[in-house]
């Protein structure tokens, strides 16, 4: 997991990492020299979570490099972004630097769920954490604000360390939970295969188009592009005929949606089915026998109990 902590010089970034991750005392880190460029350390948190911590020095000459020649290396693939500011500093330089960090994190990591903002040194008599908070949030767009978590902290008193540990514990909990869900999803696609006479199933994540799991083991492909199926003009023609058919049958008309595409090669049929807006399921049949095709159609029916299990897991999954 990549942790990037950035902010102005002397905000307490290195002290936080060393006291939280290396169990150093505050006295031992109180007079640390400024970090030059980016210091990278790897920690094994609670023996479960490997953290690659990128501690970015706050001097302006280094900041220029982060947003210049080093931009891709610094801001890409960040799992845990932390911006630390000083509760004593309220001036015109604070907000532009903060906005620049948030914008770059979201640009390079569009699926990031939360950016953490630590307002440090609230233990000091001259701390102005409320004014700093107001400065950082004034006129902030709501879609940005909801992705930010602000916490007034003190590295000296230990609340900053407690908050960082709390965040890491939450990540561990989520990853363990998702691993359990991933194992269940693997079990379901294997069950699909067993019930279709050997068809292969590949489950793609809707969010990024990457493979979640498959009956072919672990492999990589290009990101799946056709995550959402659309029928546009075709829909009105098909729906008109469908309505007429149901009218002649004296049956209820329900909304139509295109969520399955079927293609064929000389030796196989290929199905692509959108699953509840959460994933795309691709199926490659073993052959072109009618029996093989019917088994696939049956297994991916909304009323099939195995398919219902897949929907239930995806409904509450962050995978």
BAZAVEX-527280 format. One record per residue (C-alpha): residue number from 1; y, x, z. Coordinates in steps of 0.1 Angstrom, whole numbers, plus 5000, padded with zeros to 4 digits. Last residue first. Layout:
<sites>
(NUM,(Y,X,Z))
...
</sites>
This chain:
<sites>
(319,(4949,4863,4953))
(318,(4972,4842,4974))
(317,(4946,4814,4977))
(316,(4951,4779,4991))
(315,(4944,4758,4960))
(314,(4923,4786,4945))
(313,(4895,4780,4971))
(312,(4895,4742,4966))
(311,(4896,4745,4928))
(310,(4865,4768,4928))
(309,(4846,4745,4951))
(308,(4854,4716,4928))
(307,(4839,4735,4900))
(306,(4807,4738,4920))
(305,(4807,4701,4928))
(304,(4812,4691,4891))
(303,(4837,4662,4889))
(302,(4864,4682,4872))
(301,(4839,4693,4845))
(300,(4836,4730,4842))
(299,(4798,4730,4849))
(298,(4791,4701,4825))
(297,(4810,4716,4795))
(296,(4792,4749,4801))
(295,(4758,4732,4802))
(294,(4766,4713,4771))
(293,(4774,4745,4752))
(292,(4741,4761,4762))
(291,(4720,4731,4753))
(290,(4737,4728,4719))
(289,(4726,4764,4711))
(288,(4754,4787,4700))
(287,(4744,4817,4722))
(286,(4750,4834,4755))
(285,(4783,4814,4759))
(284,(4816,4832,4766))
(283,(4836,4815,4793))
(282,(4873,4821,4802))
(281,(4888,4805,4833))
(280,(4925,4805,4837))
(279,(4941,4804,4871))
(278,(4964,4786,4895))
(277,(4978,4757,4873))
(276,(4948,4735,4884))
(275,(4923,4756,4865))
(274,(4933,4762,4828))
(273,(4902,4765,4806))
(272,(4894,4790,4780))
(271,(4860,4785,4762))
(270,(4844,4809,4738))
(269,(4814,4798,4717))
(268,(4790,4824,4706))
(267,(4770,4839,4677))
(266,(4791,4837,4645))
(265,(4822,4833,4665))
(264,(4836,4801,4681))
(263,(4867,4789,4698))
(262,(4872,4762,4724))
(261,(4906,4756,4743))
(260,(4907,4736,4775))
(259,(4938,4724,4795))
(258,(4954,4700,4770))
(257,(4968,4671,4790))
(256,(4964,4634,4786))
(255,(4977,4608,4810))
(254,(4954,4579,4819))
(253,(4947,4547,4798))
(252,(4924,4522,4816))
(251,(4895,4507,4798))
(250,(4892,4475,4777))
(249,(4871,4495,4752))
(248,(4895,4485,4723))
(247,(4924,4494,4745))
(246,(4908,4528,4753))
(245,(4904,4536,4716))
(244,(4940,4526,4709))
(243,(4954,4547,4737))
(242,(4934,4577,4725))
(241,(4947,4573,4690))
(240,(4983,4573,4702))
(239,(4975,4602,4726))
(238,(4961,4623,4698))
(237,(4992,4619,4676))
(236,(5016,4623,4705))
(235,(4998,4654,4718))
(234,(4997,4673,4685))
(233,(5035,4675,4685))
(232,(5035,4697,4717))
(231,(5000,4707,4727))
(230,(5007,4733,4753))
(229,(4983,4756,4772))
(228,(4996,4777,4801))
(227,(4982,4812,4808))
(226,(4981,4822,4771))
(225,(4991,4859,4777))
(224,(4961,4874,4795))
(223,(4971,4909,4806))
(222,(4951,4935,4786))
(221,(4917,4941,4799))
(220,(4901,4957,4829))
(219,(4866,4959,4843))
(218,(4848,4951,4875))
(217,(4815,4932,4873))
(216,(4805,4912,4842))
(215,(4802,4879,4861))
(214,(4840,4880,4866))
(213,(4867,4883,4892))
(212,(4905,4881,4896))
(211,(4914,4894,4861))
(210,(4951,4899,4854))
(209,(4974,4873,4838))
(208,(5002,4879,4863))
(207,(5007,4846,4882))
(206,(4979,4827,4864))
(205,(4952,4849,4878))
(204,(4923,4853,4853))
(203,(4887,4843,4861))
(202,(4860,4856,4837))
(201,(4827,4838,4832))
(200,(4796,4849,4813))
(199,(4771,4824,4800))
(198,(4735,4831,4812))
(197,(4717,4798,4813))
(196,(4746,4777,4823))
(195,(4737,4771,4860))
(194,(4731,4808,4868))
(193,(4764,4817,4852))
(192,(4784,4791,4872))
(191,(4767,4803,4904))
(190,(4778,4838,4896))
(189,(4813,4825,4890))
(188,(4811,4808,4924))
(187,(4798,4839,4943))
(186,(4826,4860,4929))
(185,(4851,4833,4940))
(184,(4837,4833,4975))
(183,(4839,4871,4977))
(182,(4876,4869,4966))
(181,(4883,4843,4993))
(180,(4869,4866,5019))
(179,(4890,4895,5005))
(178,(4920,4872,5005))
(177,(4916,4866,5042))
(176,(4912,4903,5049))
(175,(4942,4910,5028))
(174,(4963,4884,5046))
(173,(4953,4896,5080))
(172,(4961,4932,5070))
(171,(4995,4922,5056))
(170,(5003,4903,5088))
(169,(4994,4933,5109))
(168,(5017,4954,5087))
(167,(5046,4930,5093))
(166,(5040,4929,5131))
(165,(5038,4967,5132))
(164,(5072,4968,5114))
(163,(5087,4943,5139))
(162,(5074,4961,5169))
(161,(5087,4994,5156))
(160,(5122,4979,5151))
(159,(5120,4963,5186))
(158,(5113,4997,5202))
(157,(5144,5002,5224))
(156,(5156,5032,5205))
(155,(5146,5018,5171))
(154,(5167,4988,5178))
(153,(5165,4957,5157))
(152,(5184,4928,5142))
(151,(5160,4911,5117))
(150,(5168,4897,5083))
(149,(5140,4884,5060))
(148,(5149,4881,5023))
(147,(5131,4862,4996))
(146,(5148,4829,5005))
(145,(5182,4846,5002))
(144,(5175,4855,4965))
(143,(5168,4820,4953))
(142,(5197,4807,4975))
(141,(5222,4830,4958))
(140,(5241,4852,4983))
(139,(5277,4840,4987))
(138,(5280,4859,5020))
(137,(5245,4872,5031))
(136,(5251,4909,5036))
(135,(5285,4906,5051))
(134,(5275,4878,5074))
(133,(5245,4899,5086))
(132,(5268,4929,5092))
(131,(5293,4907,5111))
(130,(5264,4894,5133))
(129,(5250,4929,5139))
(128,(5283,4943,5151))
(127,(5271,4970,5175))
(126,(5299,4987,5195))
(125,(5279,4987,5227))
(124,(5248,5002,5212))
(123,(5215,4984,5215))
(122,(5219,4967,5181))
(121,(5212,5000,5166))
(120,(5194,4987,5134))
(119,(5199,4958,5111))
(118,(5165,4957,5094))
(117,(5162,4939,5061))
(116,(5127,4929,5049))
(115,(5122,4919,5013))
(114,(5096,4892,5009))
(113,(5072,4877,4982))
(112,(5073,4905,4956))
(111,(5061,4889,4923))
(110,(5091,4903,4903))
(109,(5084,4939,4914))
(108,(5106,4961,4892))
(107,(5135,4936,4888))
(106,(5130,4922,4923))
(105,(5132,4957,4939))
(104,(5162,4967,4916))
(103,(5182,4936,4925))
(102,(5175,4940,4963))
(101,(5185,4977,4962))
(100,(5217,4971,4942))
(99,(5227,4942,4964))
(98,(5224,4963,4995))
(97,(5245,4992,4980))
(96,(5272,4967,4969))
(95,(5272,4951,5004))
(94,(5276,4981,5026))
(93,(5302,5002,5007))
(92,(5332,4979,5016))
(91,(5329,4984,5053))
(90,(5310,4971,5084))
(89,(5291,5000,5100))
(88,(5279,4998,5136))
(87,(5249,4976,5130))
(86,(5235,5004,5107))
(85,(5214,4993,5077))
(84,(5177,4994,5069))
(83,(5163,4980,5037))
(82,(5125,4976,5038))
(81,(5103,4970,5007))
(80,(5065,4964,5013))
(79,(5043,4963,4983))
(78,(5063,4985,4959))
(77,(5047,4991,4926))
(76,(5079,5003,4909))
(75,(5111,5012,4927))
(74,(5109,5050,4932))
(73,(5090,5061,4901))
(72,(5108,5038,4877))
(71,(5142,5047,4892))
(70,(5138,5085,4894))
(69,(5162,5094,4866))
(68,(5189,5070,4877))
(67,(5188,5044,4905))
(66,(5170,5068,4928))
(65,(5190,5098,4915))
(64,(5223,5083,4924))
(63,(5209,5074,4959))
(62,(5201,5111,4964))
(61,(5237,5122,4958))
(60,(5249,5093,4979))
(59,(5231,5104,5011))
(58,(5205,5079,5023))
(57,(5173,5098,5022))
(56,(5144,5076,5009))
(55,(5113,5074,5031))
(54,(5084,5065,5008))
(53,(5054,5055,5030))
(52,(5020,5054,5014))
(51,(5002,5031,5038))
(50,(4964,5029,5040))
(49,(4955,4997,5060))
(48,(4923,4994,5081))
(47,(4922,5023,5106))
(46,(4949,5005,5126))
(45,(4974,5019,5100))
(44,(4961,5048,5080))
(43,(4993,5067,5072))
(42,(5003,5086,5041))
(41,(5037,5104,5041))
(40,(5063,5107,5014))
(39,(5098,5121,5020))
(38,(5123,5112,4993))
(37,(5155,5131,4988))
(36,(5166,5152,5017))
(35,(5161,5133,5049))
(34,(5189,5139,5074))
(33,(5181,5162,5103))
(32,(5162,5146,5132))
(31,(5182,5144,5165))
(30,(5167,5114,5181))
(29,(5132,5120,5167))
(28,(5115,5136,5198))
(27,(5136,5115,5222))
(26,(5123,5084,5205))
(25,(5088,5094,5212))
(24,(5064,5100,5183))
(23,(5035,5076,5178))
(22,(5030,5087,5142))
(21,(5033,5053,5125))
(20,(5059,5035,5146))
(19,(5078,5064,5161))
(18,(5078,5085,5129))
(17,(5085,5056,5106))
(16,(5114,5042,5127))
(15,(5130,5076,5132))
(14,(5128,5082,5094))
(13,(5147,5050,5087))
(12,(5173,5052,5115))
(11,(5205,5042,5096))
(10,(5218,5078,5095))
(9,(5223,5078,5057))
(8,(5225,5044,5041))
(7,(5194,5024,5032))
(6,(5159,5028,5019))
(5,(5123,5022,5031))
(4,(5097,5019,5005))
(3,(5061,5010,5016))
(2,(5034,5014,4990))
(1,(5000,5000,5000))
</sites>
